[in-house]
Amino acid sequence: MKIYKLSNKNGMEMTVTNLGCAIMKLIVPAKDGAKDIVFGFDTVEEYAKPHPFFGVVAGRFANRIGQGKFTLGGKEYQLETNDGAHHLHGGAEGFDKKVWDVAEATDSKIVFTYDSPDGDAKYPGNLLAKVTYTLGDDNVLRIDYHATTATETICNLTNHSYFNLSGHDAGNIYDHQLEILADKTTAVDTGLIPTGEFAAVAGTPFDFRVAKPIGQDIKAAGEVNNTGGYDHNFVLNAPGKAASVYSPKTGIRMEVFTDSPGIQLYTSNMIEGGGLAAGKGAKYPVHSGFCLETQLFPDGVNHAHFPSAVVTKDKPQQFYTEFRFSW
C-alpha cells in the first residue's frame, strides 16, 4: 500500500492511495486560503478498517442490488447482503478494500488496475478494471473508468468521495448551492431499491434543476423513504454537464461532467450509524458532506429498461467523470 501525490500549477494538490484508489486529500485554493475539501484519513492503514467509503472506488457493482440477486446468462447469482437484505458497493470486500496495481504514476496522472477473478465476492466472470485520475492545469480532476472481461459479467464503478467545499472540517453543507440537470429520479422502495419507475422531480424536494441550498429541502427529502436526507439516483438529462455545487463561504465551485446516465446524491446521512465519523483530525457529523456518484442505475441488473451493466469480451465498459473547479 502506497501514497501518491498529484498537483497542478495553480495550487491544487491531491493525495491518493492504491488501497481502494482512495482520494485522501484534495486541496483547492479559496478566497480565504487553500482548503482540503474531501473526507478522509491521514494514513493508509485507516482505509483498511471499516469506514463509510471515504474517497474510494466502489465496485464491482456500486450502489445497491436488491436482495443481492441477479440473473445473467440464464443463471441466478446470490451476492453478499451487506446492507440489510441488499447488496451494497460490492460487498464487505469490494474494490474499496483491494490493493490496486499502479500502471503509471506522474505528477499529474495515476493509473490504477485491478484484476478481479471469477468468483471474487461471488461475482461471475473475471473483470480487469482500470481507473485513471488526471489532475490538469485547467483545474479539472478527471476520472476515467474502463472495464474488460474474457467472459460475461456485470460492472458499475464510481468514486465515493465526500465533498465539503467549505473545507472537510467545516460542518454542515446546508448552504451549498446545488444544481442537478435531471428531470427524474429512479423511484425507490423503503429499502432504497428501485421500483423500476421514474419519478418526476418537479414539485418535490428532489428538484435541483435551478440551484438551491442543499439544506432547503433536506428534511423533507429525508422523510421520503426514511433516508434521513438525500440518498437518491438522479436520471441525467444528457451526457455532459450533470451538476454544479458552490460554497458561498469559500467561493469554490465544482462542476460535474460525465457520460454516465445517473448520479447519486448522498448527504452523509448515516455517518457511522448516524453519529460521527472522524478523520484527518476532524469530526464528520451527519450532513457535513455530500457525494455526487456518477453511475449506472442502482439495481440496474434487475430492470431490463435501465442502462445495461453487462460487460462482455466484445463489449467493454468505459465512462468518464470530470470535477471542474473554480474559485
Number of C-alpha atoms within 10 A of each C-alpha: 13 12 15 16 19 20 21 16 10 12 12 22 20 23 16 22 23 25 24 28 29 26 28 27 23 25 18 22 19 18 11 10 8 17 23 22 22 26 30 31 21 13 14 19 10 12 23 15 9 10 14 19 20 23 27 26 26 26 24 26 27 28 27 24 28 22 20 20 17 19 11 14 7 7 7 10 13 13 20 20 19 16 17 9 13 21 24 27 25 30 26 16 13 20 27 28 24 17 18 23 16 18 11 11 16 12 15 17 19 22 20 22 20 19 16 19 15 15 10 17 17 14 21 16 18 19 27 15 23 21 24 20 23 21 23 19 14 12 20 20 21 20 21 17 21 17 24 22 23 14 14 18 21 24 23 28 29 30 27 25 26 26 25 27 28 27 25 26 23 17 17 21 22 20 16 25 20 22 20 26 21 22 18 19 23 21 18 19 11 10 16 22 20 24 13 16 14 15 16 17 16 12 7 12 17 23 21 21 15 10 17 19 18 23 19 14 17 19 14 17 20 17 12 15 17 15 21 20 25 28 21 24 28 30 25 23 15 14 12 15 17 27 22 22 25 25 21 13 15 18 16 23 20 22 19 23 19 24 18 23 20 27 28 24 19 21 29 24 21 18 19 16 10 13 12 14 18 16 17 14 10 16 17 23 20 22 24 24 29 28 22 26 24 30 27 27 28 27 27 25 24 18 16 9 10 17 14 17 19 16 22 18 12 11 12 16 20 18 20 18 25 23 18 18 20 15 14
